[in-house]
């Protein structure tokens, strides 16, 4: 078994044909909007431009039959953003898909990890 200290991780991207996609970045943006109540604050926390965050939100809102995020304009302390009920439901379903994939992939990830080459200069225990 490989003794590398990094363990494999799993990222899920769900593609809806030509309609669009949701993956780790969009899900994190939704999480941060829910936590901060602000698209700008969520973008700052992610090291993302406000324009990029807005583009992602517009994409998400356009993918579904109702918006996932609603925002109000305003200056400092007056504006804000919230996940709609559908936004909360979509995020919860995405997180459930991630969890199900992780739960069912563990043995496969362990096996794949075991086949990794050791970093330069490290010896395998059986060597």
N, CA, C and O of each residue as an XYZ file, in Angstrom:
508
protein
N       0.848     -1.187      0.000
C       0.000      0.000      0.000
C       0.883      1.236      0.000
O       1.915      1.261      0.670
N       0.500      2.231     -0.723
C       1.255      3.471     -0.816
C       1.189      4.213      0.510
O       0.126      4.320      1.121
N       2.314      4.714      0.939
C       2.327      5.404      2.228
C       2.266      6.915      2.078
O       2.508      7.640      3.043
N       1.949      7.400      0.891
C       1.848      8.845      0.684
C       0.839      9.423      1.674
O      -0.181      8.798      1.965
N       1.124     10.607      2.185
C       0.269     11.194      3.216
C      -1.009     11.802      2.646
O      -1.970     12.008      3.387
N      -1.041     12.093      1.348
C      -2.245     12.663      0.750
C      -3.207     11.539      0.389
O      -2.820     10.545     -0.225
N      -4.446     11.709      0.775
C      -5.466     10.710      0.479
C      -6.290     11.193     -0.702
O      -6.468     12.397     -0.886
N      -6.792     10.268     -1.500
C      -7.576     10.685     -2.660
C      -8.861     11.388     -2.250
O      -9.459     11.072     -1.221
N      -9.265     12.327     -3.055
C     -10.527     13.019     -2.847
C     -11.385     12.824     -4.088
O     -10.884     12.470     -5.155
N     -12.652     13.053     -3.938
C     -13.602     12.856     -5.012
C     -14.314     14.177     -5.271
O     -14.812     14.814     -4.343
N     -14.359     14.584     -6.532
C     -15.114     15.776     -6.929
C     -16.215     15.350     -7.868
O     -15.997     14.541     -8.770
N     -17.391     15.891     -7.659
C     -18.544     15.531     -8.479
C     -18.981     16.742     -9.298
O     -19.193     17.830     -8.762
N     -19.109     16.536    -10.585
C     -19.693     17.525    -11.483
C     -20.899     16.861    -12.122
O     -20.785     15.801    -12.738
N     -22.045     17.489    -11.970
C     -23.271     16.945    -12.543
C     -23.608     17.785    -13.765
O     -23.847     18.989    -13.665
N     -23.622     17.130    -14.918
C     -23.933     17.807    -16.174
C     -25.377     17.510    -16.549
O     -25.833     16.368    -16.482
N     -26.078     18.546    -16.938
C     -27.470     18.428    -17.352
C     -27.562     18.661    -18.861
O     -28.306     19.530    -19.316
N     -26.814     17.893    -19.622
C     -26.799     18.056    -21.079
C     -26.397     19.470    -21.449
O     -25.440     20.022    -20.906
N     -27.136     20.044    -22.374
C     -26.839     21.401    -22.825
C     -27.330     22.452    -21.842
O     -27.031     23.636    -21.999
N     -28.086     22.028    -20.822
C     -28.666     22.972    -19.869
C     -27.614     23.592    -18.958
O     -27.717     24.770    -18.614
N     -26.619     22.833    -18.567
C     -25.584     23.370    -17.687
C     -25.006     22.320    -16.771
O     -25.204     21.121    -16.964
N     -24.292     22.787    -15.779
C     -23.580     21.911    -14.879
C     -23.502     22.545    -13.495
O     -23.475     23.767    -13.351
N     -23.467     21.679    -12.477
C     -23.166     22.141    -11.121
C     -22.049     21.248    -10.597
O     -22.071     20.028    -10.752
N     -21.078     21.893     -9.977
C     -19.932     21.174     -9.441
C     -19.473     21.807     -8.140
O     -20.199     22.599     -7.539
N     -18.271     21.461     -7.707
C     -17.783     21.923     -6.404
C     -17.724     23.444     -6.264
O     -18.041     23.970     -5.197
N     -17.330     24.153     -7.308
C     -17.208     25.606     -7.222
C     -18.546     26.307     -7.045
O     -18.692     27.183     -6.193
N     -19.512     25.917     -7.851
C     -20.842     26.523     -7.740
C     -21.491     26.161     -6.412
O     -22.166     26.986     -5.797
N     -21.284     24.918     -5.972
C     -21.844     24.505     -4.681
C     -21.208     25.309     -3.546
O     -21.904     25.743     -2.628
N     -19.898     25.508     -3.606
C     -19.236     26.306     -2.567
C     -19.747     27.746     -2.587
O     -19.957     28.349     -1.535
N     -19.944     28.287     -3.773
C     -20.474     29.649     -3.869
C     -21.858     29.729     -3.221
O     -22.136     30.672     -2.480
N     -22.723     28.757     -3.489
C     -24.038     28.741     -2.851
C     -23.910     28.633     -1.335
O     -24.602     29.336     -0.599
N     -23.023     27.749     -0.865
C     -22.791     27.620      0.582
C     -22.380     28.952      1.196
O     -22.893     29.347      2.242
N     -21.459     29.634      0.545
C     -20.939     30.887      1.106
C     -21.951     32.023      1.034
O     -21.983     32.885      1.912
N     -22.771     32.028     -0.003
C     -23.843     33.024     -0.060
C     -24.815     32.782      1.081
O     -25.252     33.725      1.740
N     -25.156     31.511      1.319
C     -26.056     31.184      2.425
C     -25.460     31.625      3.761
O     -26.179     32.110      4.634
N     -24.156     31.459      3.917
C     -23.498     31.799      5.184
C     -23.310     33.295      5.375
O     -23.424     33.795      6.494
N     -23.023     34.016      4.292
C     -22.696     35.441      4.423
C     -23.861     36.371      4.095
O     -23.882     37.522      4.533
N     -24.835     35.873      3.324
C     -25.930     36.739      2.895
C     -25.505     37.747      1.847
O     -26.160     38.771      1.653
N     -24.382     37.444      1.160
C     -23.841     38.411      0.211
C     -23.058     37.704     -0.891
O     -22.213     36.852     -0.618
N     -23.347     38.066     -2.136
C     -22.573     37.528     -3.254
C     -21.160     38.085     -3.209
O     -20.201     37.352     -3.453
N     -21.016     39.364     -2.902
C     -19.691     39.983     -2.837
C     -18.826     39.329     -1.758
O     -17.660     39.016     -1.999
N     -19.393     39.125     -0.580
C     -18.627     38.505      0.517
C     -18.266     37.065      0.173
O     -17.154     36.619      0.454
N     -19.198     36.340     -0.432
C     -18.926     34.961     -0.836
C     -17.777     34.936     -1.846
O     -16.870     34.110     -1.742
N     -17.821     35.839     -2.817
C     -16.765     35.909     -3.827
C     -15.420     36.228     -3.189
O     -14.411     35.602     -3.515
N     -15.404     37.203     -2.279
C     -14.145     37.558     -1.592
C     -13.573     36.356     -0.856
O     -12.376     36.085     -0.948
N     -14.420     35.634     -0.125
C     -13.953     34.465      0.628
C     -13.351     33.404     -0.287
O     -12.460     32.659      0.122
N     -13.838     33.336     -1.522
C     -13.352     32.332     -2.455
C     -12.207     32.843     -3.322
O     -11.663     32.092     -4.131
N     -11.834     34.119     -3.162
C     -10.786     34.688     -4.003
C     -11.245     34.847     -5.445
O     -10.454     34.722     -6.380
N     -12.518     35.121     -5.609
C     -13.148     35.212     -6.923
C     -13.620     36.644     -7.133
O     -13.977     37.329     -6.174
N     -13.624     37.092     -8.366
C     -14.139     38.433     -8.634
C     -15.655     38.441     -8.457
O     -16.325     37.421     -8.624
N     -16.168     39.601     -8.121
C     -17.606     39.773     -7.970
C     -18.310     39.462     -9.288
O     -19.361     38.822     -9.304
N     -17.721     39.922    -10.394
C     -18.297     39.681    -11.716
C     -18.391     38.191    -12.012
O     -19.403     37.730    -12.539
N     -17.358     37.438    -11.682
C     -17.365     35.984    -11.908
C     -18.461     35.330    -11.059
O     -19.195     34.470    -11.547
N     -18.570     35.732     -9.804
C     -19.599     35.174     -8.928
C     -20.989     35.456     -9.496
O     -21.850     34.577     -9.517
N     -21.198     36.687     -9.954
C     -22.497     37.049    -10.537
C     -22.787     36.207    -11.769
O     -23.915     35.754    -11.959
N     -21.781     35.996    -12.604
C     -21.954     35.184    -13.806
C     -22.369     33.761    -13.437
O     -23.260     33.190    -14.066
N     -21.726     33.189    -12.420
C     -22.076     31.833    -11.973
C     -23.500     31.780    -11.428
O     -24.234     30.826    -11.687
N     -23.889     32.808    -10.670
C     -25.249     32.851    -10.120
C     -26.273     32.984    -11.245
O     -27.311     32.322    -11.225
N     -25.984     33.833    -12.219
C     -26.894     33.975    -13.356
C     -27.031     32.652    -14.102
O     -28.126     32.291    -14.536
N     -25.914     31.924    -14.254
C     -25.944     30.619    -14.911
C     -26.818     29.647    -14.122
O     -27.682     28.979    -14.689
N     -26.586     29.575    -12.807
C     -27.390     28.683    -11.964
C     -28.868     29.057    -12.004
O     -29.728     28.189    -12.152
N     -29.157     30.339    -11.874
C     -30.549     30.787    -11.883
C     -31.225     30.456    -13.221
O     -32.420     30.166    -13.263
N     -30.456     30.501    -14.302
C     -31.000     30.202    -15.618
C     -31.171     28.715    -15.893
O     -31.925     28.338    -16.790
N     -30.488     27.871    -15.139
C     -30.552     26.424    -15.357
C     -31.846     25.806    -14.841
O     -32.354     24.843    -15.417
N     -32.366     26.348    -13.780
C     -33.498     25.735    -13.095
C     -34.781     26.503    -13.387
O     -34.743     27.632    -13.877
N     -35.913     25.885    -13.084
C     -37.201     26.507    -13.423
C     -37.540     27.697    -12.535
O     -38.457     28.463    -12.835
N     -36.799     27.848    -11.444
C     -36.935     29.012    -10.560
C     -35.541     29.395    -10.092
O     -34.644     28.552    -10.109
N     -35.326     30.632     -9.676
C     -33.987     31.056     -9.227
C     -33.524     30.310     -7.975
O     -34.327     29.924     -7.125
N     -32.221     30.121     -7.888
C     -31.608     29.526     -6.694
C     -31.173     30.603     -5.717
O     -31.113     30.372     -4.509
N     -30.870     31.786     -6.247
C     -30.399     32.913     -5.426
C     -31.224     34.135     -5.785
O     -31.448     34.439     -6.957
N     -31.672     34.831     -4.740
C     -32.334     36.128     -4.927
C     -31.479     37.173     -4.262
O     -30.956     36.969     -3.167
N     -31.340     38.309     -4.942
C     -30.516     39.371     -4.373
C     -31.263     40.691     -4.425
O     -32.160     40.902     -5.241
N     -30.855     41.568     -3.523
C     -31.383     42.928     -3.519
C     -30.216     43.869     -3.675
O     -29.148     43.655     -3.101
N     -30.421     44.906     -4.451
C     -29.368     45.886     -4.678
C     -29.337     46.885     -3.539
O     -30.327     47.119     -2.845
N     -28.183     47.450     -3.382
C     -28.053     48.476     -2.367
C     -26.599     48.718     -2.063
O     -25.732     47.934     -2.447
N     -26.343     49.777     -1.389
C     -24.987     50.093     -0.981
C     -24.595     49.271      0.232
O     -25.204     48.247      0.538
N     -23.582     49.737      0.901
C     -23.083     49.044      2.077
C     -24.198     48.835      3.091
O     -24.870     49.782      3.500
N     -24.381     47.598      3.485
C     -25.373     47.267      4.502
C     -26.809     47.244      4.029
O     -27.704     46.946      4.819
N     -27.063     47.550      2.751
C     -28.440     47.607      2.272
C     -28.786     46.443      1.353
O     -29.944     46.028      1.301
N     -27.827     45.919      0.642
C     -28.083     44.832     -0.295
C     -27.894     43.492      0.377
O     -27.584     43.410      1.565
N     -28.081     42.466     -0.385
C     -27.858     41.132      0.154
C     -28.323     40.073     -0.819
O     -28.893     40.372     -1.869
N     -28.072     38.840     -0.456
C     -28.476     37.716     -1.282
C     -28.839     36.550     -0.376
O     -28.241     36.357      0.683
N     -29.819     35.784     -0.806
C     -30.241     34.602     -0.056
C     -30.491     33.465     -1.036
O     -30.823     33.683     -2.201
N     -30.324     32.248     -0.535
C     -30.734     31.094     -1.314
C     -32.245     30.980     -1.183
O     -32.797     31.127     -0.092
N     -32.898     30.722     -2.287
C     -34.333     30.468     -2.257
C     -34.546     29.054     -1.704
O     -33.589     28.313     -1.477
N     -35.800     28.699     -1.494
C     -36.091     27.327     -1.057
C     -35.539     26.324     -2.069
O     -34.980     25.294     -1.693
N     -35.702     26.639     -3.362
C     -35.167     25.749     -4.392
C     -33.640     25.723     -4.328
O     -33.036     24.663     -4.497
N     -33.013     26.871     -4.089
C     -31.555     26.921     -3.966
C     -31.060     26.041     -2.836
O     -30.070     25.325     -2.989
N     -31.739     26.091     -1.713
C     -31.375     25.231     -0.580
C     -31.566     23.767     -0.934
O     -30.736     22.929     -0.581
N     -32.656     23.451     -1.630
C     -32.937     22.064     -2.011
C     -31.913     21.545     -3.022
O     -31.439     20.416     -2.900
N     -31.570     22.363     -4.017
C     -30.576     21.953     -5.022
C     -29.232     21.715     -4.353
O     -28.567     20.718     -4.638
N     -28.823     22.616     -3.468
C     -27.547     22.448     -2.767
C     -27.568     21.188     -1.904
O     -26.585     20.448     -1.873
N     -28.668     20.936     -1.207
C     -28.779     19.731     -0.370
C     -28.705     18.465     -1.227
O     -28.056     17.495     -0.836
N     -29.352     18.465     -2.374
C     -29.302     17.290     -3.257
C     -27.897     17.085     -3.812
O     -27.421     15.952     -3.892
N     -27.236     18.165     -4.192
C     -25.862     18.055     -4.686
C     -24.965     17.459     -3.589
O     -24.177     16.553     -3.861
N     -25.080     17.958     -2.369
C     -24.283     17.432     -1.248
C     -24.624     15.963     -0.977
O     -23.742     15.187     -0.611
N     -25.882     15.576     -1.152
C     -26.276     14.175     -0.956
C     -25.642     13.275     -2.022
O     -25.223     12.157     -1.722
N     -25.574     13.758     -3.257
C     -24.908     12.997     -4.324
C     -23.428     12.844     -3.992
O     -22.867     11.759     -4.144
N     -22.790     13.927     -3.539
C     -21.373     13.849     -3.142
C     -21.168     12.801     -2.055
O     -20.260     11.975     -2.148
N     -22.003     12.833     -1.031
C     -21.864     11.898      0.090
C     -22.064     10.461     -0.369
O     -21.300      9.575      0.015
N     -23.080     10.226     -1.183
C     -23.345      8.874     -1.680
C     -22.158      8.365     -2.499
O     -21.755      7.209     -2.366
N     -21.607      9.222     -3.338
C     -20.454      8.814     -4.145
C     -19.259      8.493     -3.258
O     -18.586      7.482     -3.457
N     -18.996      9.358     -2.274
C     -17.865      9.109     -1.348
C     -18.071      7.801     -0.590
O     -17.161      6.977     -0.498
N     -19.269      7.619     -0.051
C     -19.559      6.423      0.743
C     -19.370      5.148     -0.070
O     -18.881      4.146      0.452
N     -19.750      5.179     -1.335
C     -19.678      3.978     -2.159
C     -18.343      3.830     -2.887
O     -18.065      2.771     -3.448
N     -17.530      4.855     -2.886
C     -16.263      4.810     -3.618
C     -15.062      4.509     -2.737
O     -13.962      4.323     -3.257
N     -15.232      4.456     -1.438
C     -14.102      4.344     -0.517
C     -13.170      3.194     -0.886
O     -11.966      3.406     -1.027
N     -13.692      1.995     -1.043
C     -12.816      0.850     -1.311
C     -12.071      1.016     -2.629
O     -10.921      0.591     -2.744
N     -12.702      1.620     -3.615
C     -12.057      1.840     -4.907
C     -10.966      2.900     -4.805
O      -9.896      2.759     -5.397
N     -11.244      3.964     -4.051
C     -10.244      5.012     -3.854
C      -9.034      4.474     -3.101
O      -7.898      4.815     -3.431
N      -9.262      3.643     -2.099
C      -8.162      3.046     -1.343
C      -7.306      2.189     -2.277
O      -6.077      2.251     -2.233
N      -7.957      1.396     -3.114
C      -7.230      0.541     -4.051
C      -6.419      1.396     -5.034
O      -5.240      1.127     -5.260
N      -7.037      2.407     -5.606
C      -6.313      3.300     -6.529
C      -5.137      3.974     -5.842
O      -4.050      4.078     -6.411
N      -5.362      4.432     -4.614
C      -4.305      5.097     -3.849
C      -3.126      4.152     -3.626
O      -1.970      4.572     -3.675
N      -3.420      2.894     -3.383
C      -2.375      1.907     -3.149
C      -1.486      1.664     -4.349
O      -0.354      1.205     -4.197
N      -1.972      1.960     -5.523
C      -1.194      1.752     -6.739
C      -0.365      2.967     -7.146
O       0.342      2.927     -8.152
N      -0.449      4.036     -6.378
C       0.316      5.240     -6.720
C       1.812      5.009     -6.554
O       2.254      4.225     -5.714
N       2.566      5.704     -7.367
C       4.021      5.684     -7.266
C       4.421      6.510     -6.050
O       3.835      7.560     -5.787
N       5.414      6.038     -5.316
C       5.924      6.785     -4.160
C       6.636      8.041     -4.643
O       7.250      8.030     -5.710
N       6.562      9.122     -3.873
C       7.306     10.336     -4.240
C       8.798     10.030     -4.336
O       9.298      9.113     -3.685
N       9.489     10.798     -5.144
C      10.934     10.629     -5.353
C      11.677     10.545     -4.022
O      11.471     11.382     -3.142
N      12.537      9.541     -3.871
C      13.359      9.413     -2.668
C      12.714      8.604     -1.561
O      13.378      8.296     -0.572
N      11.445      8.249     -1.690
C      10.783      7.445     -0.654
C      10.823      5.981     -1.073
O      10.734      5.656     -2.257
N      10.956      5.118     -0.095
C      10.983      3.685     -0.348
C       9.669      3.073      0.124
O       9.098      3.507      1.124
N       9.200      2.076     -0.593
C       8.039      1.320     -0.156
C       8.452      0.429      1.001
O       9.589     -0.040      1.036
N       7.550      0.182      1.956
C       7.894     -0.662      3.107
C       8.401     -2.037      2.706
O       9.245     -2.604      3.400
N       7.899     -2.596      1.584
C       8.335     -3.927      1.207
C       9.691     -3.936      0.514
O      10.233     -5.013      0.268
N      10.268     -2.758      0.184
C      11.590     -2.679     -0.475
C      12.704     -2.924      0.505
O      13.875     -2.896      0.127
